[in-house]
Amino acid sequence: MQSGERHWREFGSDRCGAALLELTVVLPVVMAIGFGAIEFGNLIYKDHLLWNGVRDGARYLAGLPYDPSANNTKAQNIVVTGDPSGGTARVAGWTTDQVTVTYLPVPNVANGPCGTEKCYRGADTIWIVTVSTSYPYQSVGFMEFLGFGSTTTLTSSHQERIIGNR
């Protein structure tokens, strides 16, 4: 009986293998947090690149006179590549086919939201250009591991008033 109690006391005070057991419990949690941070960072980075692209394209079109047929292709190239003549896409797999450019006429009338005068001097129509895109996010792999799949779609849009003074 005394030898049994002695073995239990020795077993309770024995610390061999405790670090291995702690590592086995903690490592999956730490790895999940790490891979999740990498995946989320990648998603935010690609969303940032898309947002910057549509903003650049809308600002480019806002500085040109209203003429959709002449400028849309260059603007789409600026959105995707940063260069009017094209080049390497900012985000892998992003194409100009995923970029849409729309124009919205807004009447510039007296007694409008600006008071008794026209909001802007000049033409009776103010043109607003909207550049938008939709991009299927290609996961690093952690989202598929969690069962979300690659169904996440990133969308971005930006509007500018056409001032046409370039």
N, C-alpha and C positions, 0 to 999 in steps of 0.2 A: 504494500500500500504506500509506503513512504517513497519507494522508487518511482511509482507512478506520479505522485505529486511533484517530485523532483524533476521529472521529464517535462511536465506541463509548465513548471516555472522556467525551466531552461528554454522551452519552446516559445513562451511568451516574451522572453527577453532577447531572443535571437533576432537580429535585424538583417541577416543575410537574405538577399532577394527582395527587400522592401522597396528599393529604388526601381527594380524591374517591374514590380507590381504597380507602383505609382505611374511609371512611364506607360505601361499597358493601358491604364485607365485614362490618363490625361492626353496622350498623343493623338488619338482620333479626334478629340474635341479641338485641340490646337490646330491640327491639320485642316479640319473643316472650316475653322475661322480664317485661317490663312488663305486657303483656296477660294473661299467666299470673298475675301477682300480683293484678291487678284481678279476674280471674275467681275465683281462690281466696279473696280477701278477701270478695267478694260471697257466695260459698257459705258461708263461715264466719259471716258476718253473719246470713244467713237461718237457718242452723242455730241460732245463738244466740237469735234471736227465737222460733223454735219451742220451744226448750228452756225459755225463760222463760215462754212461754204455758202449756205443760203443767204446769210447776211451780206457776204461779199458780192454775190450775184445780184441781189436786190439793190445794193448801193451802186453797182456798176450801171444797171439799167436806169436808176433814178437820175443819174447825171447825163443821160443821153436824151435827145428829143424822142417823143413817142413815135416809135416805128417798130412794131413787134417783128415783122418779117426780117428786118436787117440785123437785129441785135440778139434775138433769143438764143441762137446757137452759140454765140460767143459767151453769153451769160451762163448758159448751161455748162460750158467748158470751164468757166471760172468757178462755178459752184463745185464741180467735181474735182478739178485738178488745180485750181488757183491760177490758171493761165488761159487767156482767150483762145489760144491756138490748140489747146489740149495738152495731154501728157500723162503722167502717172497719177492715178486717182489718190486722193487723200486717204480714203478708206478702201481696203481691198474688196473688190467685187461691186463697188459703187459705180454706176454708169449714168450717162446723161439721160438715158431713157427713164430713169427714176426721178427726174427733176421736172417739175411743172412750173410754168410761168403764166400768170393770169393778170389781166389788166381790168381795173374797175373804174368807170367814170363816176365822178362825184360832182354834182352841179355846184358852181361857184356863184351863188345868188346873193342879192342884196337882202337885208333883213334876215340873214341866216344866223348861224351860231356865233358869228363874230360881231353882231350888232347891225347897224344901219348900212355899213359898207360891205363890199365883197371881202371875203376872207383873204384872198390873194389877188393882187393886181394882175390884169392881163386877161387870159382866156376865160370863157364862161364855164369851161369844164376842167376839173382837176383830175389827173390820172394817178391812180394808185397801182403800183405793181406789187404783186405777191409772188414770191418764189418759195416753193415748198418741195419737200422730198419725203420719201418713205423708203426705209432701208431695213431689210431683214437682218437682224443681229445674228452674227455667227459666233456662237459661244466658244469659249476656250475649252469647255468640256465639263465644267463643274455643274452647270445647269442641267445637262442631260443626266449626270450622275444622280442629281436630286429628283429627277423625274419631270422637270419642267419642259424638256425638249428645246428645240430651237425655234419656238413660235414667237419670240419677242420681236416686235417691229418698232424701230426707232423712227419717229417722224419729227420734222422740223419745218418751221415756216417763218418768213420774215416779210414785212411790208415796208415800203418806202413811197413817198410822194415823188412823182417825176418832176424834177425841176429843169432838166434839159439844158444845162448851161455849159456843157463840155464842148 
